[in-house]
C-alpha cells in the first residue's frame, strides 16, 4: 500500500474524558489540566469525536481500545479475558473460557457482601504473585488454571467451561452492596467452590496478615469477570501491510497487540498505575519507530485516577501524559525530518464522580505534518471537540481515517486454528 505518511503514532490516555465538575467551576478535568502539547495538536490538526463503544456493548477499555486499533467489536470481540490470556502467552483451546480475575477486598457483614476495593488497595505485583501462585497449588487441576498478572489483574482459565454466566466488572461496584452479584457465581458450582476456597485460603495467608498489620487492605477474594473464548483476529500487517508495535503496561492492551500481530515492547518502570514511567514509554516508542511504521502508546494512569474518584490525581496524570509522552513524541518525530501523523485519543469516559466507565463519544485529534489545515482556536477537551463537525460513529473506522488508506478485505476461516500466541511478556 502507498501510505500518505512515513510514520504513525497513536497516543491513548485511558479514561481521560470526564464530566463537568462543580469544584472545577463547571469544567472538565481535561479543560483544567495544562496540556500545551495536545492543545497544539488540536490547533494544527483535525479535532473531532469518536464513538468507541458500539450500541449494546459495555463501556469497557477492551471494547473501546479494540475500536481505536481499527477492529470492529461487533466482529472481533469475545471478551476481555481472552485478550489478557494472549498477552500472558496462555494457550486457549476453542472450548476454553478465560476470565479476567481481580484480587479484591470484600466485606462480609450480616449475610451481605460489600465491594470495599476492586484492586485490594492496588496490591503490589510481588504480593499478588505470591497469593495467586500459592492458591494455584491448591485449586488448579483439570478444570481451572490461575495465572498471575500485574498488581490486582490476573487470569483464570476454565478448561471446557461455560461462558454464559453474567459477571460484573468489580470497578463498577466500588463501595456497593454486591451480594446479588456475588451469588451469581453460585450458578456455576465448580466456580463458586473455587471462590469460596480462595476466601478461606487468603484470610490466613501471610501476605494478608502482613498487609493488615501495615494498615493496608487485604486481598481477601477473587472476582472473575470479562470471560470469553479465544478470538480470531486479522493481523494489522494483513490489513494494512504495516509493521507495528505497542507500548503498554496492562495485559489488556498488550493482548490486543499480540492478537493484532504487533510487537509488544516492555518498558522498565511501566506499571499501569499513577507511578508509571511516562517518559520511558515515549522514548521506547521513538526507538521503535526507527524500524516500525506505526507505534501505539497506551497510558493507564488517568483511568486509574478516575476509578479512585481523585480529581487532582487525574489532572496530574493527564498533565504528565501531555508533558512526558505527547510532547516528547512530537519533538522526536519532528527531528526525524520525515512525514508523520499523530493520533491522540482517549478510549472512554471515566468520570471521577462515577468512579467507573461511561459511554459516549470521546475527543480525538489527528495531526498530519504535511498538512496546513487546522483550527487556530481549538484546545483538546470535550467541549471543544463537541464544537467540531467531525463525528466518527463507527469507532473502528477512525484508524482508516488516520492511516489514510482502507484496510484489505479479508475472509477469516473460523474453523482454522490461528497461529499460537506469542507471550507479550517474553518479547
C-alpha positions as CSV (number, residue, x, y, z in Angstrom):
1,X,0.0,0.0,0.0
2,X,1.1,3.6,-0.7
3,X,0.8,5.5,2.5
4,X,0.4,9.3,2.8
5,X,2.9,9.4,5.7
6,X,6.1,7.7,6.6
7,X,5.4,7.2,10.4
8,X,2.3,6.9,12.5
9,X,1.9,7.2,16.3
10,X,-1.2,6.6,18.3
11,X,-1.2,8.0,21.9
12,X,-4.0,6.8,24.1
13,X,-4.7,8.4,27.5
14,X,-7.0,5.8,29.0
15,X,-10.2,7.2,30.6
16,X,-9.2,10.9,30.2
17,X,-12.7,12.0,29.3
18,X,-14.9,13.3,32.1
19,X,-18.0,15.3,33.0
20,X,-18.1,18.9,34.2
21,X,-17.2,19.2,37.8
22,X,-18.6,21.8,40.2
23,X,-15.4,22.1,42.2
24,X,-13.6,22.9,38.9
25,X,-16.1,25.7,38.1
26,X,-18.2,23.5,35.9
27,X,-15.2,22.5,33.7
28,X,-13.9,19.0,32.9
29,X,-10.6,17.7,34.1
30,X,-9.2,18.0,30.5
31,X,-10.2,21.6,30.4
32,X,-8.4,22.4,33.7
33,X,-5.3,20.3,33.1
34,X,-2.3,22.1,31.5
35,X,-1.9,20.3,28.1
36,X,0.1,22.5,25.8
37,X,1.2,19.6,23.5
38,X,-2.3,18.3,23.0
39,X,-3.7,21.8,22.6
40,X,-1.1,22.5,19.9
41,X,-2.1,19.3,18.0
42,X,-5.8,20.4,18.3
43,X,-5.0,23.8,16.8
44,X,-3.0,22.4,13.9
45,X,-4.9,19.1,13.3
46,X,-8.4,17.6,13.0
47,X,-10.2,17.7,16.3
48,X,-13.3,15.5,16.4
49,X,-15.2,12.9,18.4
50,X,-15.3,9.2,18.0
51,X,-17.9,6.7,19.4
52,X,-15.7,3.8,20.6
53,X,-18.4,1.8,22.3
54,X,-21.0,0.3,19.8
55,X,-24.6,0.2,21.0
56,X,-25.3,-2.7,23.2
57,X,-21.6,-3.1,24.4
58,X,-20.4,-2.3,27.9
59,X,-18.2,0.8,28.1
60,X,-15.0,-1.1,28.8
61,X,-11.4,-0.5,27.9
62,X,-11.4,-3.8,25.9
63,X,-14.2,-2.7,23.6
64,X,-13.0,0.9,23.3
65,X,-9.4,0.2,22.6
66,X,-10.3,-2.5,20.1
67,X,-12.2,0.2,18.2
68,X,-9.2,2.6,18.4
69,X,-7.0,-0.1,17.0
70,X,-9.3,-0.4,14.0
71,X,-11.1,-3.6,14.9
72,X,-14.9,-3.8,15.0
73,X,-16.0,-5.1,18.4
74,X,-19.1,-6.4,16.7
75,X,-16.9,-8.7,14.6
76,X,-13.9,-9.5,16.8
77,X,-14.9,-9.1,20.5
78,X,-15.3,-12.2,22.5
79,X,-14.5,-10.9,26.0
80,X,-11.7,-9.2,27.9
81,X,-10.3,-12.4,29.4
82,X,-9.1,-14.0,26.2
83,X,-7.2,-10.8,25.3
84,X,-5.3,-10.8,28.5
85,X,-4.6,-14.5,28.0
86,X,-3.0,-13.6,24.7
87,X,-0.7,-11.1,26.5
88,X,0.3,-13.7,29.0
89,X,1.0,-16.4,26.4
90,X,-1.7,-18.6,27.7
91,X,-2.8,-21.2,25.1
92,X,-6.5,-21.5,24.8
93,X,-8.4,-24.3,23.1
94,X,-11.7,-23.3,21.3
95,X,-13.8,-24.8,24.1
96,X,-11.9,-22.9,26.9
97,X,-13.1,-19.8,28.7
98,X,-10.7,-17.2,30.1
99,X,-11.8,-14.8,32.8
100,X,-10.0,-11.6,33.9
101,X,-9.7,-12.2,37.6
102,X,-9.2,-9.4,40.1
103,X,-7.8,-9.6,43.6
104,X,-10.4,-7.6,45.5
105,X,-11.2,-6.6,49.1
106,X,-14.7,-7.7,50.1
107,X,-16.5,-7.2,53.4
108,X,-18.9,-9.8,54.6
109,X,-21.4,-8.4,57.2
110,X,-24.7,-9.9,58.4
111,X,-25.2,-12.0,55.3
112,X,-24.4,-9.2,52.9
113,X,-21.3,-8.7,50.7
114,X,-19.7,-5.3,50.0
115,X,-17.1,-4.3,47.5
116,X,-14.5,-2.4,49.5
117,X,-11.9,-2.1,46.8
118,X,-11.7,-3.5,43.3
119,X,-7.9,-3.6,43.4
120,X,-7.2,-4.8,47.0
121,X,-5.6,-1.4,47.7
122,X,-3.6,-1.6,44.4
123,X,-1.7,-4.6,45.8
124,X,1.9,-4.9,44.6
125,X,2.7,-7.3,41.8
126,X,5.1,-9.2,44.1
127,X,2.5,-9.7,46.8
128,X,-0.2,-10.6,44.3
129,X,2.1,-13.1,42.5
130,X,2.7,-15.0,45.8
131,X,-1.1,-15.1,46.6
132,X,-2.0,-16.3,43.1
133,X,0.8,-18.9,42.8
134,X,0.1,-20.3,46.3
135,X,-3.6,-20.5,45.6
136,X,-2.9,-22.1,42.3
137,X,-1.2,-25.0,44.0
138,X,-4.5,-25.6,45.9
139,X,-7.1,-25.2,43.2
140,X,-5.5,-25.8,39.8
141,X,-6.3,-29.0,38.1
142,X,-8.2,-30.5,35.2
143,X,-10.8,-27.7,35.2
144,X,-9.1,-24.5,36.4
145,X,-5.7,-22.8,36.0
146,X,-4.7,-19.5,37.6
147,X,-2.1,-17.2,36.1
148,X,-0.5,-14.3,37.9
149,X,-0.5,-10.9,36.2
150,X,0.3,-7.4,37.3
151,X,-0.9,-5.9,40.6
152,X,-4.6,-6.9,41.1
153,X,-5.0,-8.1,37.5
154,X,-4.9,-11.8,36.9
155,X,-6.3,-14.6,34.8
156,X,-8.5,-17.6,35.4
157,X,-8.7,-20.2,32.7
158,X,-11.6,-22.7,32.8
159,X,-10.9,-25.7,30.5
160,X,-14.1,-26.6,28.7
161,X,-16.0,-24.2,30.8
162,X,-19.3,-22.3,30.1
163,X,-19.2,-18.6,29.1
164,X,-22.9,-17.7,29.8
165,X,-22.6,-16.6,33.4
166,X,-23.4,-12.9,33.9
167,X,-20.5,-11.3,35.6
168,X,-19.9,-7.6,36.6
169,X,-16.6,-5.7,36.5
170,X,-15.6,-5.0,40.1
171,X,-14.6,-1.4,39.3
172,X,-18.3,-0.8,38.5
173,X,-19.2,-1.8,42.1
174,X,-16.8,0.1,44.4
175,X,-18.4,0.8,47.7
176,X,-21.6,-1.1,46.8
177,X,-23.5,-4.0,48.2
178,X,-22.6,-6.8,45.8
179,X,-24.5,-9.6,47.4
180,X,-26.5,-10.4,44.3
181,X,-23.5,-10.1,42.0
182,X,-21.6,-12.4,44.3
183,X,-24.3,-15.1,44.5
184,X,-24.5,-15.2,40.7
185,X,-21.3,-17.3,40.8
186,X,-23.4,-20.0,42.6
187,X,-25.0,-20.7,39.2
188,X,-21.7,-22.5,38.4
189,X,-20.9,-24.7,41.4
190,X,-17.4,-25.5,40.4
191,X,-16.5,-21.9,40.0
192,X,-18.2,-20.9,43.3
193,X,-16.3,-23.7,45.1
194,X,-13.1,-22.2,43.8
195,X,-14.0,-18.7,45.0
196,X,-15.0,-19.9,48.5
197,X,-11.8,-21.8,48.8
198,X,-9.9,-18.7,47.8
199,X,-11.6,-16.7,50.6
200,X,-10.6,-19.2,53.3
201,X,-7.0,-19.5,51.9
202,X,-6.4,-15.8,51.6
203,X,-7.8,-15.0,55.0
204,X,-4.9,-16.7,56.8
205,X,-2.2,-16.1,54.2
206,X,1.0,-14.4,55.5
207,X,0.8,-11.8,52.7
208,X,-2.6,-10.6,54.0
209,X,-1.5,-10.8,57.6
210,X,1.4,-8.5,56.8
211,X,-0.9,-6.1,54.9
212,X,-3.4,-5.9,57.7
213,X,-0.6,-5.2,60.2
214,X,0.6,-2.4,58.0
215,X,-2.9,-0.9,57.8
216,X,-3.4,-2.0,54.2
217,X,-6.4,-3.6,52.6
218,X,-6.1,-7.4,52.4
219,X,-6.6,-9.2,49.1
220,X,-9.3,-11.5,50.6
221,X,-11.2,-12.7,47.5
222,X,-11.1,-13.4,43.7
223,X,-13.6,-11.7,41.4
224,X,-13.7,-13.3,37.9
225,X,-15.3,-11.3,35.1
226,X,-14.9,-10.4,31.4
227,X,-15.0,-14.0,30.3
228,X,-14.9,-15.3,26.7
229,X,-13.5,-17.8,24.3
230,X,-10.5,-17.4,22.0
231,X,-10.8,-14.6,19.4
232,X,-9.7,-14.8,15.8
233,X,-8.1,-11.7,14.5
234,X,-6.7,-10.5,11.2
235,X,-3.3,-9.0,12.0
236,X,-2.5,-5.4,11.5
237,X,0.0,-6.3,8.8
238,X,-2.6,-8.3,6.9
239,X,-5.0,-5.4,7.0
240,X,-2.6,-2.5,6.2
241,X,0.8,-4.0,5.3
242,X,2.3,-2.1,8.1
243,X,4.9,-3.2,10.7
244,X,3.6,-2.1,14.1
245,X,4.4,-2.1,17.8
246,X,2.6,-1.3,21.0
247,X,3.9,0.2,24.3
248,X,1.7,-0.6,27.2
249,X,1.8,-1.9,30.8
250,X,-1.6,-3.6,31.2
251,X,-2.3,-7.0,29.8
252,X,-5.5,-6.0,28.0
253,X,-3.7,-3.6,25.6
254,X,-0.7,-5.9,25.3
255,X,-3.1,-8.7,24.5
256,X,-4.8,-6.7,21.8
257,X,-1.3,-6.1,20.4
258,X,-0.5,-9.8,20.4
259,X,-3.8,-10.6,18.6
260,X,-3.1,-7.9,16.1
261,X,0.4,-9.2,15.4
262,X,2.1,-6.1,16.8
263,X,5.4,-6.3,18.5
264,X,4.8,-5.8,22.3
265,X,7.5,-3.7,23.9
266,X,8.5,-4.0,27.5
267,X,9.3,-0.8,29.3
268,X,11.1,-0.7,32.7
269,X,9.0,1.2,35.2
270,X,5.8,0.9,33.3
271,X,3.3,-0.1,36.0
272,X,-0.2,0.6,34.6
273,X,-0.7,3.0,37.6
274,X,-0.1,6.6,38.6
275,X,3.6,6.0,39.2
276,X,4.3,4.7,35.7
277,X,7.4,5.8,33.8
278,X,5.7,8.1,31.3
279,X,8.9,9.3,29.6
280,X,10.3,5.8,29.2
281,X,7.2,5.0,27.2
282,X,7.7,7.9,24.9
283,X,11.4,7.0,24.4
284,X,10.5,3.4,23.7
285,X,8.1,4.5,21.0
286,X,10.6,6.7,19.3
287,X,13.2,3.9,19.3
288,X,10.6,1.5,17.9
289,X,9.8,4.0,15.1
290,X,13.3,3.6,13.7
291,X,12.1,0.2,12.4
292,X,8.3,0.3,12.6
293,X,5.9,2.3,10.6
294,X,3.2,2.6,13.4
295,X,3.5,2.5,17.1
296,X,0.8,2.7,19.8
297,X,1.4,4.1,23.2
298,X,-1.1,3.4,26.0
299,X,-1.1,5.1,29.4
300,X,-3.5,3.7,32.1
301,X,-2.9,6.4,34.8
302,X,-5.9,8.8,34.0
303,X,-8.3,5.8,34.1
304,X,-6.9,4.7,37.5
305,X,-7.4,8.2,38.9
306,X,-10.9,8.2,37.6
307,X,-11.7,4.9,39.3
308,X,-10.3,6.4,42.5
309,X,-12.5,9.4,42.2
310,X,-9.5,11.6,42.7
311,X,-9.8,14.9,40.6
312,X,-6.3,16.1,41.5
313,X,-4.6,12.8,40.6
314,X,-6.5,12.7,37.3
315,X,-5.4,16.2,36.4
316,X,-1.8,15.3,37.3
317,X,-1.9,12.1,35.2
318,X,-3.2,14.0,32.2
319,X,-0.6,16.7,32.6
320,X,2.2,14.1,32.8
321,X,0.8,12.3,29.8
322,X,0.9,15.6,27.9
323,X,4.4,16.7,29.1
324,X,6.2,13.4,29.2
325,X,4.6,11.4,26.4
326,X,2.8,13.6,23.8
327,X,5.4,16.5,23.9
328,X,8.5,14.3,23.5
329,X,6.9,12.2,20.8
330,X,6.0,15.3,18.8
331,X,9.6,16.7,19.2
332,X,11.2,13.4,18.3
333,X,9.1,12.9,15.2
334,X,9.8,16.5,14.1
335,X,13.5,15.9,14.4
336,X,13.4,12.9,12.0
337,X,12.6,15.1,9.1
338,X,10.1,12.6,7.6
339,X,6.4,12.9,7.2
340,X,4.3,11.7,10.1
341,X,0.9,11.6,11.6
342,X,-0.1,11.6,15.3
343,X,-3.4,10.4,16.7
344,X,-4.2,11.4,20.3
345,X,-7.3,9.9,21.8
346,X,-8.9,8.7,24.9
347,X,-10.9,5.4,24.8
348,X,-13.9,6.2,27.1
349,X,-15.1,8.4,29.9
350,X,-14.0,7.5,33.4
351,X,-15.8,10.3,35.4
352,X,-14.4,10.9,38.9
353,X,-18.0,11.4,40.0
354,X,-18.9,7.8,39.0
355,X,-15.6,6.0,39.6
356,X,-16.4,3.8,36.6
357,X,-16.6,4.0,32.9
358,X,-19.4,5.8,31.0
359,X,-20.3,5.5,27.3
360,X,-20.4,8.4,24.8
361,X,-18.3,9.9,22.0
362,X,-14.8,11.0,23.2
363,X,-12.4,13.6,21.8
364,X,-9.6,12.8,19.4
365,X,-7.1,14.7,17.3
366,X,-5.3,13.7,14.1
367,X,-2.2,15.8,13.2
368,X,-0.6,15.5,9.8
369,X,2.9,17.0,9.5
370,X,2.3,17.7,5.8
371,X,-1.0,19.5,6.3
372,X,-1.5,23.2,6.7
373,X,-5.1,22.9,7.8
374,X,-6.2,23.3,11.3
375,X,-8.3,25.3,13.8
376,X,-6.2,28.0,15.4
377,X,-8.6,28.4,18.3
378,X,-9.0,24.7,19.3
379,X,-8.0,23.1,22.5
380,X,-8.0,19.4,23.4
381,X,-11.0,18.8,25.6
382,X,-14.6,17.6,25.5
383,X,-16.4,20.9,24.9
384,X,-14.0,21.9,22.1
385,X,-14.5,18.5,20.4
386,X,-18.2,18.9,20.6
387,X,-17.9,22.1,18.5
388,X,-16.2,20.1,15.7
389,X,-18.4,18.9,12.9
390,X,-16.4,15.7,12.7
391,X,-18.0,12.7,14.4
392,X,-16.9,9.1,13.8
393,X,-20.0,7.0,14.6
394,X,-18.3,3.7,14.0
395,X,-15.2,3.9,16.1
396,X,-13.1,1.3,14.3
397,X,-13.2,3.4,11.2
398,X,-11.1,6.1,12.8
399,X,-8.0,4.0,12.1
400,X,-8.7,4.1,8.3
401,X,-9.1,7.9,8.6
402,X,-5.8,8.2,10.5
403,X,-3.7,6.0,8.2
404,X,-5.3,7.3,5.1
405,X,-5.9,4.0,3.3
406,X,-8.7,1.4,3.6
407,X,-7.9,-1.9,5.2
408,X,-7.8,-5.0,3.0
409,X,-11.0,-7.1,2.9
410,X,-10.1,-10.5,4.4
411,X,-12.2,-13.6,4.9
412,X,-11.4,-15.2,8.2
413,X,-11.7,-19.0,8.4
414,X,-13.2,-19.5,11.9
415,X,-12.6,-23.3,11.7
416,X,-8.9,-22.8,11.2
417,X,-6.8,-22.7,14.4
418,X,-5.0,-19.3,14.5
419,X,-1.2,-19.3,14.9
420,X,-0.1,-19.7,18.5
421,X,0.0,-16.6,20.5
422,X,3.5,-15.3,21.5
423,X,3.6,-14.1,25.1
424,X,3.9,-10.3,25.3
425,X,6.0,-10.7,28.4
426,X,8.8,-12.6,26.6
427,X,9.4,-10.0,23.9
